[in-house]
Amino acid sequence: MPRQSYQDLLAELREDVLYMSEVVLERLRTGLAAIEQKDEELAWEVIDGDDEVNEMYLGLEQDCIDLLALQQPVAGDLRFIAASFKIITDLERIADLAVNLGDYAIEAERDVFPDVDIQGVGDRVIEMVEEAMAAYENEDAEACYAIAERDDEIDALCERAGQVVVRDLIETRLEEEGGEEEIERLMADVSRLLLTIRDLERVGDHAVNIAARTLYMVENNDELIY
């Protein structure tokens, strides 16, 4: 195969990975909107769209395998393909977490714990994924370190959100609600909200993974891989 054609395939892989990230981020935004608005139509849009993301992932996985098997890349090209392979895995898992948000939105029946800013946390992790994909696109090693540092901020936000839920539950809600049935309903709300916080924290972790693989791709540096 002519060298130029091979380079075209590498460029096409990068564009396809970036497109997959756009689709996944849109799913994540929709899942957050479904929770905020308690909108079942939006929730089902995310859930039903998961097959498209899975098919996209499998197609890109095969592209990576073909490039590795047929072209036998070395050095920078090899790191680029390997990093892209890992990044699409993180993107597919982010899409799965977006599906979880859709499920939580369907299960939610009422507003609880208004002091917990789920949308705010969601916006932060979306920014992290966007920045990680921009670093991948632009081969920006410096940005990778900044993204990894932001993960501590996300962890702290999620920890505070969880503390608010537990504190509110202990200090006020159980006393106010009363009744075994109502308490069980409240505990289901608490569980769902804590799972939402956990899943958003995991999105942030995947953003760091993407940054780590990008740093490896650009500088052959595995410092951020863990």
C-alpha positions as CSV (number, residue, x, y, z in Angstrom):
1,M,0.0,0.0,0.0
2,P,1.4,3.4,-0.9
3,R,2.7,5.4,2.0
4,Q,0.4,8.4,1.4
5,S,-2.6,6.0,1.6
6,Y,-1.3,4.7,4.9
7,Q,-1.0,8.3,6.3
8,D,-4.6,9.0,5.1
9,L,-5.8,6.0,7.1
10,L,-4.1,7.3,10.2
11,A,-5.7,10.7,9.7
12,E,-9.0,9.1,9.1
13,L,-8.7,7.2,12.4
14,R,-8.0,10.4,14.3
15,E,-11.1,12.1,12.8
16,D,-13.3,9.1,13.5
17,V,-12.1,8.9,17.1
18,L,-12.9,12.7,17.5
19,Y,-16.3,12.1,15.9
20,M,-17.0,9.3,18.4
21,S,-16.1,11.6,21.2
22,E,-18.6,14.2,20.0
23,V,-21.4,11.6,19.8
24,V,-20.6,10.3,23.3
25,L,-20.4,13.8,24.8
26,E,-23.8,14.6,23.3
27,R,-25.2,11.4,24.9
28,L,-23.7,12.6,28.3
29,R,-25.3,16.0,28.0
30,T,-28.6,14.5,27.1
31,G,-28.4,12.1,30.1
32,L,-27.8,15.1,32.4
33,A,-30.6,17.0,30.9
34,A,-32.9,14.0,31.4
35,I,-32.1,13.9,35.1
36,E,-32.4,17.7,35.5
37,Q,-35.8,17.8,33.7
38,K,-37.0,14.3,34.7
39,D,-37.6,13.8,31.0
40,E,-38.3,10.2,30.0
41,E,-38.1,11.0,26.3
42,L,-34.5,12.3,26.7
43,A,-33.7,9.4,28.9
44,W,-34.8,6.9,26.3
45,E,-32.9,8.8,23.6
46,V,-29.7,8.1,25.5
47,I,-30.5,4.5,26.3
48,D,-31.7,3.6,22.8
49,G,-28.7,5.4,21.3
50,D,-26.2,3.1,23.0
51,D,-26.2,0.5,20.2
52,E,-24.9,3.2,17.8
53,V,-22.0,4.0,20.1
54,N,-21.2,0.3,20.5
55,E,-21.2,-0.2,16.7
56,M,-19.0,2.8,16.3
57,Y,-16.6,1.4,18.9
58,L,-16.4,-2.0,17.2
59,G,-15.8,-0.5,13.8
60,L,-12.9,1.7,15.2
61,E,-11.5,-1.3,17.1
62,Q,-11.3,-3.2,13.9
63,D,-9.7,-0.3,12.1
64,C,-7.0,-0.2,14.8
65,I,-6.5,-4.0,14.5
66,D,-6.2,-3.7,10.7
67,L,-3.6,-0.9,10.9
68,L,-1.6,-2.9,13.4
69,A,-1.8,-6.2,11.5
70,L,-1.5,-5.0,8.0
71,Q,0.8,-1.9,8.2
72,Q,3.1,-3.0,11.1
73,P,3.6,0.6,12.3
74,V,6.6,1.6,14.4
75,A,7.5,4.4,16.8
76,G,5.1,7.3,16.8
77,D,2.5,5.7,14.5
78,L,2.4,2.6,16.7
79,R,1.9,4.7,19.8
80,F,-0.8,6.7,18.0
81,I,-2.8,3.6,17.1
82,A,-2.4,2.0,20.5
83,A,-3.5,5.2,22.2
84,S,-6.5,5.6,19.9
85,F,-7.5,2.0,20.7
86,K,-7.4,2.7,24.4
87,I,-9.2,6.1,24.0
88,I,-12.2,4.6,22.2
89,T,-12.5,2.1,25.0
90,D,-12.7,5.0,27.5
91,L,-15.3,6.8,25.3
92,E,-17.4,3.6,25.0
93,R,-17.4,3.4,28.8
94,I,-18.4,7.1,29.2
95,A,-21.3,6.3,26.9
96,D,-22.3,3.4,29.2
97,L,-22.3,5.8,32.1
98,A,-24.5,8.2,30.1
99,V,-27.0,5.3,29.8
100,N,-26.9,4.9,33.5
101,L,-27.9,8.6,33.8
102,G,-30.9,7.8,31.5
103,D,-31.9,4.9,33.7
104,Y,-31.7,7.1,36.8
105,A,-33.8,9.8,35.1
106,I,-36.6,7.2,34.4
107,E,-36.5,6.0,38.0
108,A,-36.7,9.5,39.5
109,E,-40.2,10.6,40.5
110,R,-39.5,13.8,42.4
111,D,-36.9,16.5,43.2
112,V,-34.7,15.6,46.1
113,F,-31.7,17.3,47.6
114,P,-31.7,20.5,45.6
115,D,-28.4,21.5,47.3
116,V,-26.6,18.9,45.3
117,D,-25.5,20.5,42.0
118,I,-25.5,17.5,39.7
119,Q,-25.6,19.6,36.6
120,G,-22.6,21.6,37.8
121,V,-20.5,18.5,38.4
122,G,-21.7,17.2,35.0
123,D,-20.6,20.3,33.3
124,R,-17.1,20.0,34.8
125,V,-16.6,16.4,33.8
126,I,-17.8,17.2,30.2
127,E,-15.2,20.0,30.1
128,M,-12.5,17.6,31.1
129,V,-13.4,15.1,28.4
130,E,-13.6,18.0,25.8
131,E,-10.1,19.2,26.9
132,A,-8.7,15.6,26.8
133,M,-10.0,15.1,23.3
134,A,-8.6,18.5,22.2
135,A,-5.2,17.4,23.6
136,Y,-5.5,14.2,21.5
137,E,-6.4,16.2,18.4
138,N,-3.6,18.7,18.8
139,E,-1.0,16.4,20.4
140,D,-0.8,18.8,23.3
141,A,1.3,17.1,26.0
142,E,1.1,20.1,28.4
143,A,-2.7,20.0,28.4
144,C,-2.6,16.4,29.5
145,Y,-1.0,17.3,32.8
146,A,-3.6,20.1,33.4
147,I,-6.4,17.6,32.8
148,A,-4.9,15.1,35.3
149,E,-4.6,17.8,37.9
150,R,-8.3,18.7,37.5
151,D,-9.3,15.2,38.6
152,D,-8.6,16.1,42.2
153,E,-11.2,19.0,41.8
154,I,-13.8,16.6,40.5
155,D,-13.1,14.1,43.3
156,A,-13.5,16.8,45.9
157,L,-16.8,18.0,44.3
158,C,-18.2,14.5,44.3
159,E,-17.1,13.9,47.8
160,R,-18.8,17.1,49.0
161,A,-22.0,16.3,47.1
162,G,-22.1,12.9,48.7
163,Q,-21.6,14.4,52.1
164,V,-24.5,16.8,51.5
165,V,-26.8,13.9,50.7
166,V,-25.9,11.9,53.8
167,R,-26.0,14.9,56.1
168,D,-29.4,15.9,54.8
169,L,-30.6,12.4,55.1
170,I,-29.4,12.0,58.7
171,E,-30.2,15.5,60.1
172,T,-33.6,16.3,58.5
173,R,-35.2,14.0,56.0
174,L,-35.8,10.8,58.1
175,E,-37.3,12.9,60.9
176,E,-39.6,14.8,58.5
177,E,-40.7,12.1,56.2
178,G,-41.8,9.4,58.7
179,G,-43.5,6.2,57.7
180,E,-41.7,3.0,56.6
181,E,-42.9,3.3,53.0
182,E,-41.8,6.9,52.7
183,I,-38.4,6.2,54.2
184,E,-37.8,3.3,51.7
185,R,-38.7,5.7,48.9
186,L,-36.3,8.3,50.3
187,M,-33.5,5.7,50.5
188,A,-34.1,4.8,46.9
189,D,-33.7,8.5,46.0
190,V,-30.5,8.7,48.0
191,S,-29.1,5.6,46.4
192,R,-29.9,6.8,42.9
193,L,-28.3,10.2,43.6
194,L,-25.1,8.7,45.1
195,L,-24.8,6.4,42.0
196,T,-25.2,9.5,39.8
197,I,-22.4,11.2,41.6
198,R,-20.2,8.1,41.4
199,D,-20.8,7.8,37.7
200,L,-19.9,11.4,37.0
201,E,-16.7,10.9,39.0
202,R,-15.9,7.9,36.8
203,V,-16.4,10.1,33.7
204,G,-13.7,12.4,35.1
205,D,-11.4,9.3,35.6
206,H,-11.9,8.4,31.9
207,A,-11.0,11.9,30.9
208,V,-7.7,11.5,32.8
209,N,-7.2,8.1,31.0
210,I,-7.6,9.8,27.7
211,A,-5.1,12.5,28.7
212,A,-2.7,9.8,29.9
213,R,-2.8,7.9,26.6
214,T,-2.4,11.1,24.7
215,L,0.7,12.0,26.7
216,Y,2.1,8.5,25.9
217,M,1.2,9.0,22.2
218,V,2.9,12.3,21.9
219,E,6.0,11.9,24.1
220,N,6.3,8.2,24.8
221,N,5.7,9.1,28.4
222,D,3.6,6.7,30.6
223,E,3.8,8.9,33.7
224,L,0.0,9.5,33.9
225,I,-1.0,5.9,33.0
226,Y,-2.2,4.1,36.1
